[in-house]
Amino acid sequence: MLAVFRKDLRIFVRDRWAMLFAILVPVLVVTIIAEALFHSDSGPRLLVPVVNEDGGPVASTFMKLLGEHAEVREVSRAEAVHLVRDVNRAAAAIAFPPQLSKQYLQGRSTEIELLTDPAAGSDLEAIKVLLLLMDKDAAALADPFSEDKITLKEKNLTGNRLSVTAFEQNVPGFSLMFVLMAVIFGTAMSMHDERDWGTLPRLLVAPGGFTRLLLGKFGARFVVGLVQIVCLFLWGHWMFRVSLGSSPWAFLVLALAVVFATVAVGMLVAGLARTREQTLPLGLTFVMTFSALGGLWWPQSIQPAWMSRISPAFFTTWAMQGLNDLVLRDRGMEAMAVPVGVLLAHGATALALGFILFRRRFSAR
């Protein structure tokens, strides 16, 4: 027993990179999770665009109270729609109608529009909570809300539904995470298995050449990953009623781009890892980091500012943007241009680096 213990310990210590990754990966993942969920910095204030078509004392009082808790920006209706619907920088905008103050003074009820993006999730809920707080504050100041003379009318700018389910907010992200795990580990390990099994030297002298070998491995893992992501989302659609968007073709195009980028990262991990043992901690580092910073586990709006700044560098951020547009905003092919383009660029870069690293390390052996 002691001999086996010493042998296994020596094997582990001998691979210094694997030992380093095994120590650093848990530290990195714990740090990212703790920073995202329990960070103490306040970060940027919630942006609330306000369309003030009233210009009277009632709207001014409400904006003043709201400004104590959020960043209130007075804009035109067109700009408010742009911020909520087009660039998704605000979860909702408030529109005060003309003659609001006059109608209140005459004792008549008035509707205030809440222009929303239900896909914003937690940010939208935060704005609604702020409105409730404003209601109480206004009541203390004898504001019209205290007499229920003002009501809210919610209007979805990004889809046909006023709310989305918890399944639609969580199933896509976790499905993508499991695809990352299966494809990245499968791709990286299969490349090193060829060497460990002794089949790599035979394949290298085959007529096809080294590049065709890598492309063949890439193609096989691409098909497997595509089947996995399609099956997971079809299961989510059937079991949890998760929407797949208004266009099946848009979902298929996005799935193809996501799998392409994921398999390419698997190739990069294979090129970075010196041994098969190193693919485990290195692949886990990629999966956990890309999942956390890409918004697969939680909305990116709750992350600290530094995470939000670096998240566009990870392809999972763009994958989730595309999925949110399909699942939560009911958009179609027109919304896929930017996410798919960025995913293809990320994938091409990672694939090229992986091919170069793997070729330099193993083609001469």
N, C-alpha and C positions, 0 to 999 in steps of 0.2 A: 504493500500500500504506500509506504513512504517513497519507494522508487518511482511509482506512478505519479505521486504528488510532485516530486522534484522534476520529473520529466516534463509534465504539463506546465509547470511554472516556468521552466527554462524556455520552453517553446513560446510562451506568452511574452516573456521579457525580451526574447530575442528579436521579436518584431516590434521595434520601438514606435513606429508610426501607428500600428494598431493599438498599442498600449496608450499612446498619447490621445488618440481619438476616443478610446473608451473612457478616458478621464474627462476630456473636454466636452464631449457631447452632452452628458447630463448637466454640466454646469451651464452650457450655452442654452439648452432648452428651458431649464428652470429659470434662468435670468430673463429670457424673452417672455415666458408666461407671467412671471411676477411683475415685470415692467408693464405688460399690456393690461393686466387685470387689477393691479394694486398700486399703480404709479401714483405718486403724491402730487406731481405738478398739475396745475389746473388746466394747462393747455389752452388752445384757442377757444373763445366763447362761441356759443351756438349762434349761427347766423340766422336772423329772421328778417327777410325783406318785408317791407310794409308799403302798400300802395295807399297813399293818403289822398283819396279823391274828395274828402270832406273838408279838411283844412280848418275845422272848428275845434272848440275846446274839448269835446268828448274824445275825438281821435288823439288830440295832443296829450290828454291825461293818460290814455291807455298806452301810448308810445313811451311816455315817461316812466310809467310803472314797469313796462316790459323791458326797458333799457337797463333797469337795475339788475337784471338776471341774464340778459343775452345781448348780442351785438345787433342792434336794430339799425337797418339801413333803409332809408326812404328812397323808393325807386318808382319808375313807371310800371304800368301793368305788363308791358311787353318785356321789360327787363326782369321783372319778378318771374314771369313764365319761363324766361331763358334760364334763370338761376335754378329753378326747381326742375323743369322738364328736360332742358337740353344739356346743361353741364352738370346737373345733379350736385350743385354746391350747397343748396339749402334743402332741408327736408320739407319745408312748407313756407308759404307766404301768406300774409294777412292783407286783405283788401277792405278798406273802409269805404263804403259807398258815398256818393254825393248826398248832401243834405242830411247827413247822419245827425249832427248836432241839432239842426233845426227840428227834425222829426222827434228827437228825444224831448226837446223843450216843449213840444206840442203834445207830449204824452203818447206818441205812437211808437209801435215796435219796429225795429230795423234789423235786417240780416247783415252779418259780416261774413264775407267769404274766407274760407281757409283753403288755399290752393296747395295740394299736398302731393308728395311722392311716397306712397306707402312702402316702397322698397327701402326707404331710409330707415325703417324699423325703429330702433331705439331713439334716434334723433327726433323722429316724428312724435313718438310718445313723450319725449322730454318737452317738446313745444306744447303739446296738449296739457301737460302738467303745469307748465308755466302759465297757460291761459287760465287754468283753475286758480293758481296763486294770484293772478291778476284780478280775477273775479273777487277773491276775498279782500285783496288790498283796495280794490275799487269800492267795495261795499263800505269799507271803513272810511272812505273819503266821500261817501254819499254819491258815488258814481252811478250811472244808469244800470250797470250790471247788478247792482244791489236790488233793483226793482224789476229785474228780468225783462227790461225793455229792449235788450239786444240779444239776439240769438246767433249761433254759429252755423254756417252751411258749408259742409266739407265738399270739395270738388277734386277728384283725382286727375292730375295733369298727365300722368304717365301710363295710364291703363284704364280698364273698365271697372275695376274693383276698388272699394274704399279701404280694404284691408287685405292682408295676406296671412296665411297660416304659419304657425311655428314650424311645421314640416317643410314648407317652401323656403323658409329662411335658413334651415339647418341641413336638410338632406343633401342639397347639391354640394355644399362644402365638404361634408364628411365623405360623400361618394367620391369626390375628386381626390381626397386624401388617400383613400384606399387604392385608387387607381395609381397614384404616385408610388405608394409602397410596393404594390405588385409589379409595376412596370420597371421602376428604377432598380429594385433589387434583382428582379428577373433578368434584366438586360445586363447589368454589371456582372452578376455572378456567372451568367452563361458565357460571357467572354473569357473569364478566367477558367471556367470549367474546361474549355477546349485545350488550354495549356496544361492544366493539371492532369487531364486524362491522356495527354500525349497525342491528341489529334490535331493540335495547332500546327506542328511542323509538317504534317502530311498535307493539311489544307494549304499551307503556304507554297508548297511546290506544285500544287494542282494548277491546271491551265488558267483557272479563273483569276488568280492574282489576289493580293491582300485586300485591295479596295473592294473588290466584288465580294470577298468573304465578309467584310464589315457591313456592306450594304445588304447582303443576304440576312445576316443576323438582325440588322435594323428592321428589315421588312417583316420578319417573322414576329418580332416583339411588337411592331406597330399593329399588326392584325390582331394579336392577342389583346393589346391594350384597348383597341377600338371595340372589340367584342365586350370587354369588361365594362367600359364606360357606358355603352349603349344598354347593356343588360341592367346595370345598376339604376340608370335613370328610368328605364321602362318599368322596373320594379317599383321605384318611388312613385311613378305616375299611377300605377295600378293599385298599389297598397296604400299610399298616403295622399293620393290625389294631387301630386305635385305637377304643376303646369309645365309643359315643355315649350311654351311659347306659341305664337300664332303661325309659325312656319316650320314644318318638319325639316325642310331643307336648310334653314338657318341653324337649327340644332345640329344637324349632321355636319355642316361645314365647321361649326365651332368645335364639335367633338374631334373631327379630323385634325384641326390645328392644335388642340390641347394634347392629344395623344402624340402628335409629331414632336412637340416641345418636350413632353415627358420622356419619350424614348431617347431623344437627343441628350437630355440630362443624364439618363442612365448610361449612355455611351461615354459621357464626360466623366462620370464616376468610375467607369471601367478603366479609362485612361489615367485617372489620377491615382487609383489604388495600385500598389505594387504587388499585392497578393490578394488571394480570394478572401482571406480573413479581414483585410482592411476594408473590403467593400461593405461589410456589415456596419461598423461605426460611421464610415464616411457616407454611405447611403442614408443612414438614419439621420445624420446631420443635415443632409440636403432635404429629406422629407419633412422633418420637424421644422426646420427654418423656413422652408417655402410655404408650409401649411400655416404657420403662425403669422408670418409677415404678409402673406397673400390673402388673409381674411377667410381662410377655410374654417377656422374654429370660432371666430367671433367677428362682429362687424368692425371694419377698420376705423370707424369713427370713434371707438372707445380707446384706441391706441394712443400712446403719447406722441407728441409732435415729431420726435426724431424717427419713430417707426413709420409714420405716415410719409415722411420725406424720402425714405429709402425704399419703401414698398414697391414703387413703380419699376424698380430694377429687377423684380422677381416676376417670372411669367405667370405665376398663380394669381397675382393681382389682376392681370388682364383676363385670365380665364374666368375669375369670379365676376368681373365687370360684365363680360359677355353673358354669363349664366344669369346674373341678376337682371340684365335687360330682357332676356328670354323668359325667365320663370316669374319674376316679380313685376316686370313692367309690360309684359305681353308684346314686346317688340319683335320685329322680324328681321329679314336679311339686311335691311338698310342700317341696322345698328351693329352689324357684325364686322364692318370694314376695319375699324380701328383695332378692336381686340384681336381679330384674326391676323391682321397685318403684323402687330407686335408679337404675337405668339410665333408666327412663322420666322420673324427676325431673330427672336430669342432661340428658337429651335435650330435654325441654320448656324448661328454662332456656336452654340454648345456642341452641335454635331461636328462641326469643323475642328474645334479644339479637341474633342474626344478622339476623332480619327487621327489627328496629328500625334497626340500623346500616345495612343495605343500603338500606332505604327512605329514610332521611334523606340518604344520600349520592347516590342515583341517581334517586329518584322525581321530583325536580324538574327533572331534566336532559332 
